[in-house]
């Protein structure tokens, strides 16, 4: 009888994750034990207890996987946010002016000239070019 329950528990456990398999086996064994003890040794209740133990174990794993998925999604959103911020500040640094832009000064000699009846004397002006 006990060997049959152990075989059922192992068959219901699955093989994908060793820790998951162990918790499923433990849940099935615990549920079968409780079902057997509470029913006075009736095998149907022991099997129902084993199924309930596996269901409880699987429910706990599902909640844990859901929480892990949410944590991964939150981490990915944070990474995207950080990448956008890094790009923003990189663009800000690229557009920041250098220490002082070079200024070029070119002297220009203007000859004597008459404009609208006004005679302008020769002079020198400075042309300023900011680079």
Secondary structure, 3 states (H helix, E strand, C coil): CHHHHHHHHHHHHCCCCHHHHHHHHHHHHHHHHHHHHHHCCCHHHHHHHHHHHHHHHHHHHHHHHHHHHHHHHHHHHHHHHHHHHHHHHHHHHHHCCCCCCCEEEEEEEECCEEECCEEECCEEEEEEEEC
